[in-house]
Amino acid sequence: MTAALMTVLLVSTSLPTSAGTLPARTALERLHVRPASAAVLARYERSKFMTGWRRPGTGGCDTRQTVLMRDDRSPGSGGCGDATGRWHSPYDDRTLTDSAEIDVDHVVPLANAWISGAWRWSPARRHAFAHDLTRPELVVVSEAVNLAKGGRSPANWRPPVRGYWCAYARDWISVKDHYDLSVTPRERAALRVMLHTC
């Protein structure tokens, strides 16, 4: 394996950082505040972001497989097709050992990104957002907690584990700040509450 390929694998499979370049509170205050639009939401389709997990070229693995390998805590794991491993779902503090029990969650759901400004983006930018391995946008969670979350923002859903609120709020703000996505007044208020747990 070449040194260049080793570097790509190490970068793509390391955990993304939780905070952006600005402190979370500062970043939150600079986000644009706009009310949600039912008319914009009505035009949302998941296929405008993704039709499946793409293959980014990391050892032939697709985005989901790359996240599973990155977050797998079992010794000696690492293959794209591995169905078993040991993953921690931080939202509900569960340890999972079967990839069929897990989902890869978009921290900022695609539907929320859409109504927060992604409806203006090009298809290529939306696709890049849905497969972003650099920012803290993709995380392994239990299927059950991901279904409970759905496309909701912190105004309507927060991780059941209160001890994870700080990290979740920081990740949410980091993604929205990077992509210049707006927040609703209730969403911003909820994020402020969550940051008080830091």
Sequence and secondary structure as in RCSB ss.txt:
>XXXX:A:sequence
MTAALMTVLLVSTSLPTSAGTLPARTALERLHVRPASAAVLARYERSKFMTGWRRPGTGGCDTRQTVLMRDDRSP
GSGGCGDATGRWHSPYDDRTLTDSAEIDVDHVVPLANAWISGAWRWSPARRHAFAHDLTRPELVVVSEAVNLAKG
GRSPANWRPPVRGYWCAYARDWISVKDHYDLSVTPRERAALRVMLHTC
>XXXX:A:secstr
  HHHHHHHHHHHS   SS SS HHHHHHHS B    HHHHHT  GGGT SS    SBTTB HHHHHHHHH  ST
T   TT  EEEEEETTTTEEEEEGGGEEEEESS HHHHHHTTGGGS HHHHHHHHT SSSTTEEEEEHHHHHHHT
T  TTT   S GGGHHHHHHHHHHHHHHTT  B HHHHHHHHHHHTT 
